[in-house]
């Protein structure tokens, strides 16, 4: 607005924070937007259900993701589309631009490259990096699993889970379920049940390889849960009929689920059913997680997003579903919303997610020693988050 403002915002005033940051890189979090800035980065190799459509065609999705960061958690975000499939070169590009950001959200990168890309960037950067296609689905579906088991009086240690699909999200979900205590997971890819006698398995699939061969029917027999992360029709009503009388069925193929809820309930009327769609109950929606996970991670200046933080997020989301639904949410979705089979996870517009999930993630980051800010007053922080809303 004035000559003084110009001198402060550009030259000569801008030289002062530059000198401070050169002397101590941590000052970048004090004097720049780095502390509230996340990059949404993709190479366009696994976009939604569209597949490898290229970096440029992925831009609308990445722009949309950036909008969600801003709308749901007040985090500024740039979308960056990198036209590079080579893992080494892609990582080099991201690492080179990382000083700009306080966190990096990897998005829509195909497996198995996404595993190696995330692993390297987590190791080489000192800011939180998360591939949301993997961990977002894992965290939200874990919250749903926790509450479905609570409603049905199932113990996580005793449930049998069939995972249909063996890509990035399926591997990450299975890993997280194990961290929650699940011991019996059978994974199925396009060639059938993954087992030790197969010679075509990569290192990630081998993690969930069954000791011996079995049919899909044997895998589904007496199962407590099926997680669908594949495509429509990969399991059928006949497979659902083989499961327990009160199964958990998450059919997350999007936009068309493996089976529609009415087809599942026709076979198992007492099932708890979730999909990835907003027009059915129990939507497993990543927007319940990533904005608030990064909010908490940024606010304690976490150097990574570890399993402890993801588990804390899952439990916070699950716990929120048990609280009385706010009048604001009821006005959007209807009055008859209460914790039960048709409501096992919160609605995306429940503003308490910001407070509950972000604070749980921040606390877990401190307790697991990945936070640079360790003197957080959690009560004051929750108040600060509620005021931000």
Secondary structure, 3 states (H helix, E strand, C coil): CCHHHHHHHCCCCHHHHHHHHHHCHHHHHHHCHHHHEEEEEECCCCECCCECCCCHHHHHHHHHHHHHHHHHHCCEEEEEECCCCCHHHHHHHHHHHHHHCCEEEECCCCCCHHHHHHHHHHHHCCCEEEEHHHHHHHHHHHHHHHHHHHHHCCCCCCCEEEEECCCHHHHHHHHHHHHCCCCEEEEEECCEECECCCCCCCHHHHCCCECCCCCHHHHHCCCCEEEECCCCCCCCHHHHHCCCCCCEEEECCCCCCCCCHHHHHHHCCCCEEEECCCCCCCECCHHHCHHHHHHHHHHCCECCCCHHHHHHHHHHHHHHHCCCCCHHHHHHHCCCCCCECCECCCCCCCCHHHHHHHHHHHHHHHHCCCECCCCCCHHHHHHHHHHHC
